[in-house]
Amino acid sequence: MRLRRPLAAAAAFAATAALTLTGCASGDSPDDGDPAASGSAASGATDTFPLTVEHAFGETVVEEAPERVATWGWGSTEAAISVGVYPVAVGEQVWTVGEDALLPWVEDAYDEAGVAKPTVLNDPEQGASVPYEEFVEAEPDLIVAPYSGLTEEQYDVLSDIAPVVAYPDAAWTTPWDETIRITAQALGRSAAGDEVLSDIDEFVTAEAAEHPEFAGKTFAAVVDSPSEGKVYVYPALDPRAGFLEGLGVEVAPSVAELDTSNGGFFYDLSYEELDKLEADFIVDYAYTPEDAEAFLTKSELQAIPAVKEGKVAQVVGTVETSSVSPPTALSVYWEDGFPALVDSMAEVLAD
């Protein structure tokens, strides 16, 4: 993985903190509980404490720069790392990478910074339950969960362990950029968060400039569900589709015309209605190579005009799909995710 600017900055900060620690206490080790050794480096905060973060369950006061941060849900781990804070405990991503494992871009970040790996908090039900005892053992002084499924009851119990920053409106609806902004604010690093967002904007803008053929092309982002006989279609409100519009492509008008009873974040389109999906190309998120091949060849899906014409860009694999669904402060640069999708789109639109 290339060490792009935001990750390089975070790694440099962690390295500086590690050198400072060595100079002050050469006998300490990364496992002795010292926050600087775990990469938290509270001294890097630039906002004024105490600070208050408002969210769906009220407001949380962060009295001082946190030294032991835990993250829960999606995206907050990467957001924290991108502003120079390496959490001591992170939520498990079972569906993406399996039990007790780190996402590859997260693992790369810890390795490149020379920071001790975090505790992986058990999450077999993707947020339906919370491992309270594991949070207690991690001894966090702040829990950051702006893009998560926390219930009010879970929030209340966690708040007895440490201050908790939840989502601003509803579970699992926080935009990717707001996840970065809220996390940076909670850590007292708002300016660093703004810089991370600016870097991402520059990165996407540069990708768009390299591909003028993208401008004005329409697409539909979809996931096939053969067991249900339907395709899930994602509008611009969903970050996996909306983020791509930064490249100059546009979510197809035919997507907005679909009927939905799911609050507007995705559409159920039965196989019998696939001919409604008019677009210059399709972006298909497939969880396995077999799924990807089936999408291109399945007779029912040939009803989608762009599929019949071979105009399909694909993201293949659970990790690859997760890296762009939605993107995070680190995964957006991961070469097998968004950059690979851009290459696939370019290949499709070049034909």
C-alpha positions as CSV (number, residue, x, y, z in Angstrom):
1,M,0.0,0.0,0.0
2,R,1.4,3.4,-0.9
3,L,1.7,5.7,2.2
4,R,-0.4,8.6,1.0
5,R,-0.3,12.0,2.7
6,P,-2.9,11.6,5.6
7,L,-1.5,8.3,6.7
8,A,2.1,9.5,6.3
9,A,1.3,12.5,8.6
10,A,-0.3,10.3,11.2
11,A,2.7,7.9,11.1
12,A,5.2,10.7,11.4
13,F,3.3,12.1,14.4
14,A,3.3,8.7,16.1
15,A,7.0,8.2,15.5
16,T,7.7,11.6,17.1
17,A,5.6,10.6,20.1
18,A,7.5,7.3,20.3
19,L,10.9,9.1,20.3
20,T,9.7,11.5,22.9
21,L,8.6,8.6,25.1
22,T,12.0,6.9,24.6
23,G,13.9,10.0,25.6
24,C,11.8,10.4,28.8
25,A,11.6,6.8,30.0
26,S,13.8,4.4,28.1
27,G,12.7,1.5,30.3
28,D,9.1,1.7,29.3
29,S,7.5,-0.8,26.8
30,P,4.5,-0.5,24.5
31,D,2.7,-2.9,26.8
32,D,3.1,-1.0,30.1
33,G,-0.1,0.9,29.7
34,D,1.5,4.3,28.8
35,P,-0.8,6.1,26.4
36,A,2.0,7.5,24.2
37,A,3.3,4.0,23.6
38,S,-0.1,3.0,22.3
39,G,-0.1,5.9,19.9
40,S,-2.8,8.1,21.5
41,A,-0.4,11.0,22.0
42,A,-2.9,13.3,23.8
43,S,-0.4,16.2,23.4
44,G,-1.3,16.5,19.8
45,A,-4.8,17.9,20.5
46,T,-5.2,21.5,19.4
47,D,-8.8,22.3,20.5
48,T,-9.7,23.8,23.9
49,F,-10.9,21.5,26.6
50,P,-13.3,20.8,28.0
51,L,-15.3,20.4,24.8
52,T,-18.9,19.3,24.1
53,V,-20.1,17.0,21.3
54,E,-23.8,16.9,20.7
55,H,-25.4,13.7,19.4
56,A,-28.6,11.7,19.2
57,F,-28.6,10.8,22.9
58,G,-27.8,14.3,24.2
59,E,-24.3,15.7,24.6
60,T,-21.0,14.4,25.8
61,V,-18.4,16.6,27.6
62,V,-14.8,15.6,27.0
63,E,-13.0,17.1,29.9
64,E,-9.5,16.8,28.6
65,A,-7.5,15.4,25.7
66,P,-8.1,11.6,25.7
67,E,-5.2,9.3,26.2
68,R,-6.9,5.9,25.7
69,V,-9.5,5.9,22.9
70,A,-11.8,3.1,22.0
71,T,-13.8,3.0,18.7
72,W,-17.0,1.2,17.9
73,G,-18.9,0.8,14.6
74,W,-17.4,1.8,11.2
75,G,-14.9,4.5,10.2
76,S,-14.1,6.1,13.5
77,T,-10.9,3.9,13.9
78,E,-9.6,5.2,10.6
79,A,-10.7,8.8,11.4
80,A,-8.8,8.7,14.7
81,I,-5.7,7.3,13.0
82,S,-5.8,9.9,10.3
83,V,-5.5,12.7,12.8
84,G,-2.7,11.0,14.8
85,V,-4.6,9.0,17.4
86,Y,-4.2,5.2,17.5
87,P,-7.1,3.6,19.5
88,V,-6.2,1.1,22.1
89,A,-9.4,-0.9,21.4
90,V,-11.4,-1.2,18.2
91,G,-14.6,-2.9,17.2
92,E,-14.3,-6.2,15.4
93,Q,-15.3,-6.4,11.7
94,V,-16.5,-10.0,11.4
95,W,-18.2,-9.8,8.1
96,T,-15.3,-8.1,6.4
97,V,-12.1,-9.8,7.8
98,G,-13.3,-12.4,10.2
99,E,-12.9,-12.8,14.0
100,D,-10.2,-11.0,15.9
101,A,-8.7,-9.4,12.9
102,L,-7.9,-5.9,11.8
103,L,-8.9,-4.3,8.5
104,P,-5.8,-4.3,6.2
105,W,-5.6,-0.5,6.0
106,V,-5.9,-0.3,9.7
107,E,-3.2,-3.0,10.3
108,D,-0.9,-1.2,7.8
109,A,-1.3,2.1,9.7
110,Y,-0.3,0.6,13.0
111,D,2.6,-1.3,11.4
112,E,3.9,1.8,9.5
113,A,3.7,3.9,12.7
114,G,5.3,1.3,14.8
115,V,2.4,1.4,17.3
116,A,1.2,-1.6,19.3
117,K,-1.9,-3.2,17.8
118,P,-5.2,-2.4,19.5
119,T,-7.4,-4.8,21.4
120,V,-10.1,-6.1,19.0
121,L,-13.5,-5.9,20.7
122,N,-15.8,-8.9,20.1
123,D,-18.7,-8.0,17.8
124,P,-20.2,-11.2,16.3
125,E,-23.6,-9.6,15.8
126,Q,-22.4,-6.4,14.1
127,G,-23.5,-4.1,16.9
128,A,-26.6,-5.9,18.1
129,S,-24.7,-6.6,21.3
130,V,-21.9,-4.8,23.0
131,P,-19.0,-6.5,24.9
132,Y,-19.1,-4.3,28.0
133,E,-16.6,-6.3,30.0
134,E,-14.1,-6.0,27.1
135,F,-14.6,-2.2,27.1
136,V,-14.0,-2.2,30.9
137,E,-10.7,-4.2,30.5
138,A,-9.5,-1.8,27.8
139,E,-9.8,1.1,30.2
140,P,-10.7,3.8,27.7
141,D,-11.1,7.4,28.6
142,L,-13.3,8.1,25.5
143,I,-15.4,5.8,23.3
144,V,-16.1,7.2,19.8
145,A,-19.0,5.7,17.8
146,P,-20.4,8.3,15.4
147,Y,-21.3,5.7,12.7
148,S,-22.7,2.8,14.6
149,G,-25.9,1.0,15.7
150,L,-25.7,1.9,19.4
151,T,-29.1,1.8,21.2
152,E,-29.8,4.3,24.0
153,E,-29.5,1.5,26.5
154,Q,-26.1,0.5,25.1
155,Y,-25.1,4.1,25.2
156,D,-26.1,4.5,28.8
157,V,-24.2,1.4,29.9
158,L,-21.1,2.4,28.0
159,S,-21.3,5.9,29.5
160,D,-20.7,4.3,32.9
161,I,-17.4,3.1,31.6
162,A,-16.2,6.3,29.7
163,P,-17.7,9.3,27.9
164,V,-19.3,8.2,24.6
165,V,-19.7,10.1,21.4
166,A,-22.6,8.6,19.4
167,Y,-24.1,9.5,16.0
168,P,-25.7,12.8,15.4
169,D,-29.1,11.6,14.1
170,A,-29.9,8.0,13.6
171,A,-28.0,4.7,13.7
172,W,-25.9,3.8,10.7
173,T,-26.7,7.0,8.8
174,T,-23.8,9.4,9.5
175,P,-22.1,10.5,6.2
176,W,-18.5,9.4,5.8
177,D,-17.2,12.9,6.0
178,E,-19.2,13.7,9.2
179,T,-17.7,10.6,10.8
180,I,-14.3,12.1,10.2
181,R,-15.3,15.5,11.4
182,I,-17.1,14.3,14.6
183,T,-14.2,12.0,15.5
184,A,-11.6,14.7,15.1
185,Q,-13.8,17.1,17.1
186,A,-14.1,14.5,20.0
187,L,-10.4,14.1,20.0
188,G,-9.7,17.8,20.1
189,R,-8.2,17.8,16.6
190,S,-10.7,19.6,14.5
191,A,-8.1,21.3,12.4
192,A,-6.4,18.0,11.6
193,G,-9.8,16.6,10.6
194,D,-10.4,19.5,8.2
195,E,-7.0,18.8,6.7
196,V,-7.8,15.1,6.3
197,L,-11.1,16.0,4.5
198,S,-9.2,18.5,2.3
199,D,-6.7,15.8,1.4
200,I,-9.4,13.4,0.4
201,D,-11.1,16.1,-1.7
202,E,-7.9,16.8,-3.5
203,F,-7.3,13.1,-4.1
204,V,-10.8,12.6,-5.6
205,T,-10.5,15.8,-7.7
206,A,-7.1,14.6,-9.0
207,E,-8.7,11.2,-10.0
208,A,-11.5,13.1,-11.8
209,A,-9.0,15.3,-13.7
210,E,-7.2,12.1,-14.9
211,H,-10.5,10.8,-16.3
212,P,-12.4,13.5,-18.2
213,E,-14.4,10.7,-19.9
214,F,-16.3,10.3,-16.6
215,A,-17.9,13.7,-16.8
216,G,-21.7,13.4,-17.2
217,K,-21.8,9.6,-17.5
218,T,-24.6,8.0,-15.5
219,F,-24.4,4.9,-13.4
220,A,-26.4,2.7,-11.0
221,A,-24.7,1.1,-8.0
222,V,-26.1,-2.3,-7.2
223,V,-25.8,-5.5,-5.2
224,D,-27.4,-8.7,-6.6
225,S,-29.4,-10.9,-4.2
226,P,-30.2,-14.0,-6.1
227,S,-31.8,-15.8,-3.1
228,E,-34.4,-13.0,-3.0
229,G,-34.8,-12.6,-6.7
230,K,-34.0,-8.9,-6.5
231,V,-31.2,-6.3,-6.9
232,Y,-30.5,-3.6,-4.4
233,V,-29.9,-0.2,-6.0
234,Y,-28.2,2.6,-4.1
235,P,-29.2,6.3,-4.7
236,A,-26.9,9.3,-4.2
237,L,-28.0,9.4,-0.5
238,D,-26.0,6.3,0.1
239,P,-22.3,7.1,0.4
240,R,-21.1,4.3,-1.8
241,A,-23.0,5.9,-4.7
242,G,-22.8,9.6,-3.6
243,F,-19.0,9.5,-3.1
244,L,-18.5,8.4,-6.7
245,E,-20.2,11.6,-8.0
246,G,-17.0,13.4,-6.9
247,L,-15.4,11.8,-10.0
248,G,-17.8,13.6,-12.3
249,V,-20.2,10.7,-12.9
250,E,-23.8,11.0,-12.0
251,V,-26.3,8.6,-10.4
252,A,-28.7,7.8,-13.2
253,P,-32.1,9.5,-13.2
254,S,-33.7,6.1,-13.6
255,V,-32.5,5.3,-10.0
256,A,-34.3,8.3,-8.5
257,E,-37.5,7.2,-10.3
258,L,-37.6,3.9,-8.6
259,D,-40.2,3.4,-5.9
260,T,-39.0,2.7,-2.4
261,S,-40.3,1.9,1.1
262,N,-36.8,1.8,2.7
263,G,-36.4,5.4,3.5
264,G,-34.5,6.3,0.3
265,F,-31.1,4.7,1.2
266,F,-31.6,1.7,-1.1
267,Y,-34.2,0.3,-3.5
268,D,-35.5,-3.2,-3.9
269,L,-35.8,-3.9,-7.6
270,S,-37.2,-7.3,-8.6
271,Y,-35.7,-9.3,-11.5
272,E,-39.0,-8.6,-13.3
273,E,-38.3,-4.8,-13.2
274,L,-34.6,-4.7,-14.1
275,D,-35.3,-3.2,-17.5
276,K,-36.1,0.1,-15.6
277,L,-32.5,0.5,-14.7
278,E,-31.3,2.7,-17.5
279,A,-27.7,3.9,-17.1
280,D,-24.4,4.4,-19.0
281,F,-22.8,1.8,-16.8
282,I,-23.4,-0.3,-13.7
283,V,-21.2,-0.5,-10.6
284,D,-21.6,-4.0,-9.1
285,Y,-20.5,-4.9,-5.6
286,A,-19.9,-8.6,-5.5
287,Y,-18.8,-10.5,-2.4
288,T,-17.0,-13.3,-4.2
289,P,-15.4,-13.9,-7.6
290,E,-18.2,-16.4,-8.3
291,D,-20.8,-13.7,-7.5
292,A,-19.0,-11.3,-9.8
293,E,-18.9,-13.8,-12.7
294,A,-22.6,-14.7,-12.2
295,F,-23.6,-11.1,-12.3
296,L,-22.1,-10.7,-15.8
297,T,-23.6,-13.9,-17.2
298,K,-27.0,-14.5,-15.4
299,S,-29.8,-14.4,-17.9
300,E,-32.2,-12.4,-15.6
301,L,-29.6,-9.6,-15.2
302,Q,-29.3,-9.2,-19.0
303,A,-32.5,-7.2,-18.7
304,I,-30.4,-4.4,-17.4
305,P,-29.3,-2.6,-20.7
306,A,-25.8,-1.7,-19.4
307,V,-25.2,-5.3,-18.3
308,K,-26.3,-6.7,-21.7
309,E,-23.8,-4.2,-23.3
310,G,-21.0,-5.3,-21.0
311,K,-20.8,-1.9,-19.3
312,V,-20.1,-3.2,-15.7
313,A,-17.5,-2.0,-13.3
314,Q,-17.0,-4.4,-10.4
315,V,-15.8,-4.3,-6.8
316,V,-15.1,-7.9,-5.8
317,G,-14.6,-9.2,-2.3
318,T,-15.9,-8.4,1.2
319,V,-12.8,-6.3,2.1
320,E,-12.9,-4.5,-1.2
321,T,-16.6,-3.8,-1.0
322,S,-16.3,-2.6,2.6
323,S,-13.5,-0.2,1.7
324,V,-15.9,1.8,-0.4
325,S,-19.2,1.1,1.5
326,P,-18.8,3.8,2.8
327,P,-15.2,4.9,2.3
328,T,-13.2,5.9,5.4
329,A,-10.3,8.3,6.1
330,L,-7.9,5.4,5.3
331,S,-9.7,3.0,3.1
332,V,-10.3,5.6,0.4
333,Y,-6.6,5.4,-0.4
334,W,-6.3,1.6,-0.2
335,E,-5.3,0.5,-3.7
336,D,-7.6,-2.5,-4.0
337,G,-10.6,-0.4,-3.2
338,F,-11.5,3.0,-4.6
339,P,-8.5,3.4,-6.8
340,A,-9.2,-0.1,-8.3
341,L,-12.8,0.8,-8.9
342,V,-11.7,4.0,-10.7
343,D,-9.5,1.8,-13.0
344,S,-12.4,-0.5,-13.6
345,M,-14.7,2.4,-14.5
346,A,-12.1,3.8,-16.8
347,E,-11.8,0.4,-18.6
348,V,-15.6,0.1,-19.0
349,L,-16.0,3.7,-20.3
350,A,-13.1,3.3,-22.7
351,D,-14.9,0.6,-24.7
